[in-house]
Amino acid sequence: MKIKTKIAAALTLAAVTGAAFAQQALKPEEMIKFRKAGYSFMAWNMGKIKAQVVEAPQTYNKDQVLAAARLIAATANSGMGALYAPGTDKDVNGEKTRVKPEFFQQKEEVGKLAMAFNKEANELAKVAESGDAAAIKAQFGKTGETCKSCHDKFRKD
């Protein structure tokens, strides 16, 4: 039993170390590319929810909405903040960013906005489990507002 525990601990340590090393090895342009992909993925899933609970509720499909909400929450909680490292505040090697320089100067405010978004994204996934389209619609609005608050303050047009 002790050997299995030691092997599991070693594998866990290797995985965590490997993940941390892989993250540090990213070039600034890769960080920009990956964070844009994450936000695009979340936007696509927000669109799927919006289509079913706001625009055309007659098409509501609980499983699709739940899957989309879970993906939004998972992406929100994936540690994307690590993709805002030094050197990612401007376009790099053809990879464009729309983040304003103030984002990197107002870390406390960014942290508050990020925590608010994560909270609402997690709540969206929780509410989606209920299958109550009206409740999902309300929570969808709250989640979208947290996106908008960050965009309004820290995203270039």
C-alpha positions as CSV (number, residue, x, y, z in Angstrom):
1,M,0.0,0.0,0.0
2,K,2.8,2.4,0.8
3,I,4.4,1.8,-2.6
4,K,1.1,2.7,-4.4
5,T,0.8,5.8,-2.3
6,K,4.4,6.9,-3.2
7,I,3.8,6.2,-6.9
8,A,0.6,8.1,-6.9
9,A,2.3,11.0,-5.1
10,A,5.2,11.0,-7.5
11,L,2.9,10.9,-10.5
12,T,0.8,13.8,-9.1
13,L,4.0,15.8,-8.4
14,A,5.2,15.1,-12.0
15,A,1.9,16.2,-13.5
16,V,1.7,19.4,-11.5
17,T,5.4,20.2,-12.2
18,G,4.9,19.4,-15.9
19,A,1.8,21.6,-16.1
20,A,3.6,24.5,-14.4
21,F,6.6,24.1,-16.6
22,A,4.4,23.9,-19.8
23,Q,2.7,27.1,-18.7
24,Q,5.9,28.9,-18.1
25,A,7.3,27.8,-21.4
26,L,4.6,29.5,-23.4
27,K,5.6,32.5,-25.5
28,P,3.6,35.7,-25.1
29,E,2.0,35.3,-28.5
30,E,0.9,31.8,-27.5
31,M,-0.6,33.1,-24.3
32,I,-2.6,35.7,-26.3
33,K,-3.7,33.0,-28.7
34,F,-4.9,30.6,-26.0
35,R,-6.7,33.2,-24.0
36,K,-8.5,34.5,-27.1
37,A,-9.5,30.9,-27.9
38,G,-10.8,30.4,-24.3
39,Y,-12.9,33.5,-24.5
40,S,-14.2,32.6,-28.0
41,F,-15.2,29.2,-26.7
42,M,-17.0,30.7,-23.8
43,A,-18.7,33.2,-26.1
44,W,-19.9,30.4,-28.4
45,N,-21.4,28.6,-25.5
46,M,-23.0,31.7,-24.1
47,G,-24.6,32.1,-27.6
48,K,-25.9,28.6,-27.4
49,I,-27.6,29.4,-24.1
50,K,-28.9,32.7,-25.3
51,A,-30.4,31.1,-28.4
52,Q,-32.4,28.7,-26.2
53,V,-33.5,30.7,-23.2
54,V,-33.7,34.2,-24.6
55,E,-34.2,34.3,-28.3
56,A,-36.1,31.1,-29.0
57,P,-37.2,29.5,-25.8
58,Q,-39.3,27.0,-27.7
59,T,-36.0,25.4,-28.8
60,Y,-34.9,24.9,-25.2
61,N,-32.9,21.7,-24.7
62,K,-31.8,21.1,-21.1
63,D,-28.9,18.9,-21.9
64,Q,-27.4,21.4,-24.4
65,V,-27.8,24.3,-22.1
66,L,-26.4,22.4,-19.2
67,A,-23.4,21.3,-21.3
68,A,-22.8,24.8,-22.4
69,A,-23.1,26.2,-18.9
70,R,-20.6,23.6,-17.5
71,L,-18.1,24.4,-20.3
72,I,-18.3,28.1,-19.5
73,A,-17.7,27.4,-15.8
74,A,-14.9,25.0,-16.5
75,T,-13.2,27.6,-18.8
76,A,-13.7,30.4,-16.3
77,N,-12.1,28.3,-13.6
78,S,-9.2,27.0,-15.8
79,G,-6.6,29.5,-14.6
80,M,-6.7,31.7,-17.7
81,G,-5.3,34.5,-15.6
82,A,-1.9,32.9,-16.0
83,L,-2.2,33.8,-19.7
84,Y,-1.9,37.5,-18.8
85,A,1.9,37.5,-18.3
86,P,4.3,40.3,-19.0
87,G,4.7,40.8,-22.7
88,T,1.0,40.0,-23.4
89,D,-0.2,43.6,-23.1
90,K,0.4,44.4,-26.7
91,D,0.3,42.7,-30.1
92,V,3.2,40.1,-30.4
93,N,4.4,38.4,-33.6
94,G,1.2,38.9,-35.4
95,E,-1.0,37.8,-32.5
96,K,-3.3,40.7,-31.7
97,T,-4.7,41.5,-28.3
98,R,-7.6,43.9,-27.3
99,V,-6.6,44.2,-23.7
100,K,-6.0,47.7,-22.5
101,P,-2.7,48.5,-20.7
102,E,-4.8,49.4,-17.6
103,F,-5.6,45.7,-17.1
104,F,-2.0,45.1,-16.1
105,Q,-1.8,48.1,-13.9
106,Q,-5.1,47.5,-11.9
107,K,-4.5,44.0,-10.7
108,E,-6.8,44.3,-7.7
109,E,-9.7,45.5,-9.8
110,V,-9.1,42.8,-12.4
111,G,-9.1,40.2,-9.6
112,K,-12.4,41.4,-8.3
113,L,-13.9,41.3,-11.8
114,A,-12.5,37.8,-12.4
115,M,-13.8,36.5,-9.1
116,A,-17.2,37.9,-9.9
117,F,-17.2,36.3,-13.3
118,N,-16.1,32.9,-11.9
119,K,-18.9,33.1,-9.2
120,E,-21.6,33.9,-11.8
121,A,-20.3,31.3,-14.2
122,N,-20.3,28.6,-11.5
123,E,-23.8,29.7,-10.5
124,L,-24.9,29.5,-14.2
125,A,-23.8,25.8,-14.3
126,K,-25.6,25.2,-11.0
127,V,-28.8,26.8,-12.1
128,A,-28.7,25.0,-15.4
129,E,-28.8,21.7,-13.6
130,S,-32.3,22.6,-12.4
131,G,-33.6,22.8,-15.9
132,D,-35.7,25.9,-15.0
133,A,-35.4,27.9,-18.2
134,A,-36.6,31.2,-16.5
135,A,-34.0,30.8,-13.7
136,I,-31.3,30.0,-16.3
137,K,-32.3,33.1,-18.3
138,A,-31.9,35.3,-15.2
139,Q,-28.6,33.8,-14.3
140,F,-27.4,34.1,-17.9
141,G,-28.0,37.8,-17.6
142,K,-26.0,38.1,-14.4
143,T,-23.2,36.1,-16.0
144,G,-23.2,38.3,-19.1
145,E,-23.1,41.4,-17.0
146,T,-19.8,40.3,-15.4
147,C,-18.4,39.8,-18.9
148,K,-19.5,43.2,-19.9
149,S,-18.1,44.9,-16.8
150,C,-14.6,43.7,-17.6
151,H,-15.0,44.4,-21.3
152,D,-16.2,48.0,-20.6
153,K,-13.2,48.7,-18.4
154,F,-10.3,46.7,-19.9
155,R,-11.0,45.7,-23.5
156,K,-10.2,47.9,-26.5
157,D,-13.0,48.4,-29.0
